Amino acid sequence: MAFSFATDQEHTHFRKNPLLIAYVVLFGLFWAYTGFTTSDSKNWWLENTLTFTAIILLVAFYKHYRFSDFSYTCIFLYLMLHVYGAQHTYAENPFGFWVQEKLQLERNHYDRLVHFGFGFFLAYPMQEVFRRLTNMRPFFTYALPVELTISMGAFYELIEWAVADVFFPAQGMTYLGTQGDVWDAQKDIAVALLGALLTMTAVGLTRKKPRP
């Protein structure tokens, strides 16, 4: 099945969409696997509160709005990144350690990868919603996903602070995964912004312009 930034294909019912069914099955199996093999169950549950929320929203609005297959692919990839990070905490992620060793980095950067993925993978679904459901000028359909990426990134950092310092202080440092970096929150927001900018630039350059 080919993906395209240029057009929006008609959506079929869930039961007739093998790609979406495959994503649901693969994600469900991987999600269960990470839950059963996690090295920190409390952190796994904390990290997955947002996963639960995202899935509930996707299911609840499926009858009213269906994303394109490409958008569902982006959402699937981001959720897989996030769930894998929650398996052993972001700071202790095995892939992050592998990259750290290969590139001789000072810290495990898997958390940065997930924040980058937030902007890179989710900017397109956001842009798709604005493009389909609003009559705003094309420029704003590209600008708003970038702005929302910054806003939601900052809001998530506030949630992390509340969880770590107010509600679950025992799990605080594990959940934050700052690894001693006092500028961790700002850097997380910055890489998410970079991801969104790259995606919106790519979409803008590759989308076919309507003929006059």
C-alpha positions in Angstrom: 0.0 0.0 0.0 1.6 3.3 -1.1 1.5 6.3 1.1 1.2 9.8 -0.3 1.2 13.3 1.1 -0.7 14.5 -1.9 -4.1 13.1 -1.5 -6.5 11.7 1.1 -7.9 8.3 0.2 -11.4 7.2 1.2 -11.4 5.3 4.5 -12.9 1.8 4.8 -14.4 0.3 7.9 -12.0 -1.0 10.5 -12.8 -4.6 9.7 -11.9 -4.0 6.0 -8.6 -2.3 6.7 -5.9 -5.0 7.1 -3.2 -2.4 7.7 -5.0 -1.0 10.7 -5.9 -4.4 12.0 -2.2 -5.4 11.8 -1.1 -2.3 13.7 -3.6 -3.0 16.5 -2.5 -6.7 16.8 1.2 -5.8 16.7 0.9 -3.0 19.2 -1.2 -5.1 21.5 1.2 -7.9 21.6 4.2 -5.6 22.0 2.5 -3.6 24.7 1.7 -6.8 26.6 5.3 -8.0 26.2 6.8 -4.8 27.6 4.4 -5.0 30.6 5.3 -8.5 31.4 9.0 -8.0 31.0 9.4 -4.5 32.4 12.2 -4.0 35.0 10.1 -1.3 36.8 6.4 -2.0 36.9 5.5 1.2 38.7 7.3 3.3 36.1 5.7 1.3 33.3 2.2 2.1 34.6 3.1 5.8 35.0 4.6 6.0 31.5 1.6 4.3 30.0 -1.1 6.6 31.4 -0.6 8.7 28.3 -0.7 5.6 26.1 -4.0 4.6 27.6 -5.3 8.1 27.0 -4.2 8.1 23.4 -5.8 4.7 22.7 -9.1 5.7 24.4 -9.3 8.9 22.3 -8.5 7.1 19.0 -11.2 4.4 19.7 -13.8 7.0 20.9 -13.4 9.2 17.8 -13.0 6.5 15.2 -16.6 6.6 14.1 -16.5 10.4 13.8 -13.0 10.9 12.3 -10.7 8.4 10.7 -7.1 9.3 9.9 -5.4 8.3 6.7 -3.4 5.1 6.7 -0.2 7.2 6.7 -1.3 9.0 9.8 -2.1 5.8 11.6 1.3 4.5 10.6 2.9 7.6 12.2 0.8 7.2 15.4 1.7 3.5 15.5 5.5 4.1 15.2 5.4 6.8 17.9 3.5 4.6 20.4 5.9 1.8 19.7 8.8 4.0 20.5 7.2 5.3 23.7 6.1 1.8 25.0 9.6 0.4 24.3 11.1 3.3 26.3 8.7 2.5 29.2 9.8 -1.2 29.3 13.1 -0.5 31.2 12.6 3.3 31.8 14.0 5.8 29.2 17.3 6.3 31.1 17.9 2.5 31.1 16.8 1.7 27.6 19.0 -1.0 26.0 18.9 0.6 22.5 19.9 3.9 24.0 22.9 2.3 25.7 23.9 0.6 22.5 23.8 4.0 20.7 25.7 5.6 23.6 28.4 3.0 23.3 28.7 3.1 19.5 28.8 6.9 19.3 30.7 7.3 22.6 28.0 9.6 24.0 27.9 10.9 27.6 24.4 9.7 28.3 21.6 7.4 27.2 19.7 9.6 24.6 16.7 7.3 24.1 14.4 9.9 25.8 15.6 12.5 23.3 14.7 10.0 20.4 11.1 9.7 21.8 10.7 13.4 22.2 12.0 13.9 18.6 9.6 11.2 17.5 6.7 13.1 19.1 7.2 16.0 16.8 8.4 14.0 13.8 5.6 11.4 13.8 2.6 13.3 15.2 2.9 16.6 13.4 1.5 15.0 10.2 -1.7 13.6 11.8 -2.3 17.0 13.4 -1.8 18.8 10.1 -4.2 16.3 8.5 -6.9 17.2 11.0 -6.5 21.0 10.4 -6.4 20.5 6.6 -9.5 18.3 6.5 -11.8 19.9 9.1 -11.0 23.6 8.9 -11.1 26.2 6.2 -7.9 28.0 7.5 -5.2 29.1 5.1 -2.6 26.4 4.2 0.1 28.2 6.1 -1.7 27.8 9.4 -2.3 24.1 8.8 1.5 23.8 8.8 2.3 26.3 11.6 -0.3 25.0 14.1 1.2 21.5 14.4 4.6 23.0 15.1 3.0 25.3 17.7 1.0 22.5 19.3 4.2 20.4 19.5 5.9 23.0 21.6 2.8 23.6 23.7 2.1 19.9 24.4 5.8 19.3 25.0 5.9 22.0 27.6 2.6 20.7 29.2 4.1 17.2 29.3 7.1 18.6 31.2 4.8 20.1 33.7 3.0 16.8 34.1 6.4 15.1 34.7 7.2 17.7 37.4 3.9 17.1 39.1 4.3 13.4 39.0 7.9 13.4 40.2 7.6 16.1 42.9 4.0 16.0 44.1 2.1 12.8 43.4 4.7 10.0 43.2 8.0 11.3 44.6 9.3 7.8 45.2 9.3 7.2 41.4 10.2 10.8 40.6 13.7 10.6 39.3 13.1 7.3 37.5 10.1 8.8 35.7 11.9 12.0 34.8 15.0 10.3 33.5 17.0 13.6 33.5 20.3 11.7 34.1 21.7 14.8 35.9 21.0 17.3 33.0 19.5 20.5 34.5 18.4 21.5 31.0 16.7 18.2 30.2 13.2 19.6 29.9 14.3 22.4 27.5 16.2 20.0 25.3 13.3 17.6 25.2 11.0 20.4 23.9 13.7 21.5 21.4 14.1 18.1 19.8 10.4 17.7 19.5 10.2 21.1 17.8 13.0 20.0 15.4 11.0 16.8 14.6 7.8 18.8 13.8 9.7 21.3 11.7 11.3 18.6 9.6 8.0 16.8 9.0 6.1 20.0 8.1 8.9 21.1 5.8 8.9 17.7 4.1 5.1 17.7 3.7 5.1 21.2 2.3 7.8 20.4 -0.2 6.3 17.1 -1.4 2.6 17.9 -1.5 1.3 18.5 -5.0 -0.1 22.0 -5.5 -3.7 22.1 -6.9 -3.9 23.1 -10.5 -5.4 26.6 -11.2 
